[in-house]
Amino acid sequence: MEGFLSLYLLILSFHGFLLWGFGQEDAAVYIVIMKQHPVTRHFGEMEFGGSGISHVDSGSFNTLNRQRNFSSTDRNYNSYLLRLQNSLLRRTLRGEKYIKLYSYRYLINGFSVLITSQQADKLLKRREVANVLLDFSVRTATTHTPEFLGLPQGAWIPEGGPEVAGEGIVIGFIDTGIDPTHPSFSDKLSINQFPVPHHFSAIIRGAFNATADHASPLDSDGHGTHTASIAAGNYGIPVVVSGHHFGNASGMAPHAHIAVYKALYRSFGGFAADVVAAIDQAAQDGVDIISLSITPNRRPPGLATFFNPIDMSLLAAVKAGIFVVQAAGNTGPAPKSMSSFSPWIFTVGASSHDRIYNNYLVLGNNLTISGVGLAPGTDGNLMYPLITATHALKNETTIENELYLHECQDSSLLKKKLIKGKILVCGYSIRYVLGLSSIKQALQTAKDTSAVGIVFYMDPFVIGFQLNPTPMPIPGLIIPSPDDSKLFLQYYNNSLHRGKNAKTIVKFGGVARILGGLKANYSISAPKVMYYSSRGPDPEDNSFLDADILKPNLIAPGNSIWGAWSSLGTESAEFQGEKFAMMSGTSMAAPHVAGLAALIKQKFPNFNPSAIASALSTTTTRIDKQGAMIMAQRAYSNPDSTMSPATPFDMGSGFVNATAALDPGLIFESDYGDFLSFLCGINGSAPVVLNYTGQSCLFSTKTGSDLNLPTITVAFLNQSRTIMRRVTNTANDEYYSISWSAPHGVSVSVSPTRFFIGRGQQQNLTVVLNPTMNSSYASFGGIGIYGSQGHKVFIPLSVIMKTMNKAASDRND
């Protein structure tokens, strides 16, 4: 990562600390939004035009045509807003206790404050106040992938290779911080130096409990370091874990800048007030991209999911020209499990990639069981006796008084002579998932007892948990399948030789050998949608009505991803103290796209956020490496046995294609005004829109399907529906032809079916949908636009509820 920012922004989250000392039973954090315009609106609206950004007023802009630094006039107004906020609190809550946490002044004008519900009511009644919102919690949505995405031979080549990939682009990460000492972020490794933008500054706010975390941007969790390295870590950094070498790691845009906004913590996650503060500061700093590997802990209440402080702050960021990427969430595979909602946010689901690490356990009955573990194998073809921890207990220890002895967490309770030279067998229970037991401690037990290897069988109650391959210095593996674990235990128990009283074990007859898992294998059935990746359709509100918005936007590698790890990282105990860790989740998928967006922004500096989103969406692939349809896992348990073809509600437009996204041909653009009209089109939304944006709604009937997005989603089709799209040509003059496949139960027509378009010109497309049957089941199709110069543009079609009226029914008879 070139030009790592030497000054970091620290957004401290200290709700727990303050609530503990406030002394009011119903005290809580509230976000207060004021009617007075924020800095960005006061000094001029930004409007998107064409594929660039034009501004109504003049000011100080950088080479990407975005305002970066405050002038003296800006600073005066900024200070004025701060005084206005403080004055409001003093006058409204005179003589009462309150603690102001953050002041928002750049994208929105407001603040977060610790107060009681009665005090919140007082503030809401003030004429200066637009809205008062109760804060809510957020959570993290917890390498070889450049090669899998074709970057070395594709997307990196036109701009000069990894040494310049992403140069001049700043990615802002709102996460748990970063380990700045990691080689993935060292400027010393780069031949081509690029200066750090001068407009970044360090901010530390509020009280902080140093025993819980670090009062600095230093990452004591690991998550933030990992995500930042995926997007913009240095090229070719050796991945050495537990003494084993696993190749080299690189970010998607290794020459991009990283700006860190610490808003989440290892002990309790984070809160919306902290994230909003980070977004506001990132926009003021002038980042090009915001990467959010975090999602709300619950679906936002109220009129619509889009109306929440985080999404509305991100709308203001998009208005300022910032491309926003967010993880879809890890609550799949259920329908409507999506945790990223709004059409101005680019939502990324998680897929597998082609590199996998498998090791195997070969039993004495010739049964071979697949496992996970970054570990060596046992010697040659030798078979070693198996022994469970519970069968090696010292005489004074019983299962009745030590419930978790099978987890191998305490070697002092075991007979070392009995275990020596054998493979120690341990149970992997929910306590491992919760961090109450650890692989490292079990490995220490194996070492203390001179075991030749270690095997973990899976407790049947551990389901829906993504198990990453774990580094082990000795031969070992974890059996991830409860069914395989059952077969293993049956073999073990049936092989025991017992004495006459049937209680005493006289011989451990079960034997096995471990085949090592240090060498990667490569699968041709990748990518596939991971079971935990959150799914659409996009919920419009808490009543589970569907929005006319496709989520996720696409999928990207998120499973078993190597990334940099903080030296103090504790999120994964198995990688504690290591320089790299393998993690899984949509948290890992989102920064892949953030890095690829940096490459697009580097090549097309005038692209606005919707143009970047379009380039990524329309160029995806919907087939895997062997040319078959991408599949989606459908269940927690044995997910590969439940797969079926992925739909747009699983994978959005498809799997990201890095090289094609840099030459999209045609793009679809939407601007802030379009998104505002969409919000105003929601029934009863006018007061909410006014409270959040300070702008009054004009009459609008615009729905999500009317937005000029590179997708078409209709939640309820009960009559003929005409949908318009407008494309802009970013390439040379070209002839295009159009074909389509209709969703089941829907007739589709598109016009024109052929057109010529010059560079920079626009073309309108008309899509007409009609229901041909009554159905409540979603069905899918697509529109393909094919250029004479090789450009291919794909628009997924999704229709959920289909109801024929009588006239339509008569036409189909």
Secondary structure, 3 states (H helix, E strand, C coil): CCCCCCCCEECCCCHHHHHHHHCCCCCEEEEEEECCCCHHHHCCCEEEECCEEEECCCCCECCCCCECCCCHHHHHHHHHHHHHHHHHHHHHCCCCCCEEEEEECCCCCEEEEEECHHHHHHHHCCCCEEEEEECCEEEECCCCHHHHCCCCCCCCCCCCCCCCCCCCCEEEEEECCECCCCHHHCHHHCCCCCCCCCCCCCCCCCCCCCCCCCCCCECCCCHHHHHHHHHHCCCCEEEEECCEEEEEECCCCCCCEEEEEECCECCCEEEHHHHHHHHHHHHHHCCCEEEECEEECCCCCCCCCCCCHHHHHHHHHHHCCCEEEEECCCCCCCCCCCCCCCCCCEEEEEECCCEECCEEEEECCCCEEEEECECCCCCCCCCEEEEEHHHCECCCCCCCCCCCHHHCCCHHHECHHHHCCCEEEEEECHHHHCCCCCHHHHHHHHHHCCCCEEEEEECCCCCCCCCCCCECCCCEEECCCHHHHHHHHHHHHHCEEECCCCCCEEEECCEEEEECCCCCEECCCCCEECCCCCCCCCECCCCCCECCCCCCCEEEECCCEEEECCCCCCCCHHHCCCCEEEECCHHHHHHHHHHHHHHHHHHCCCCCHHHHHHHHHHCCECECCCCCECEECCCCCCHHHHCEECCHHHHCCCECCHHHHCCCCEEECCCHHHHHHHHHCCCCCHHHHHHHHCCCCCCCCCCHHHCCCCCEEEEEECCCEEEEEEEEECCCCEEEEEEEECCCCEEEEEECCEEEECCCCEEEEEEEEEECCCECCCEEEEEEEEECCCCEEEEEEEEEEECCCHHHHHHHC
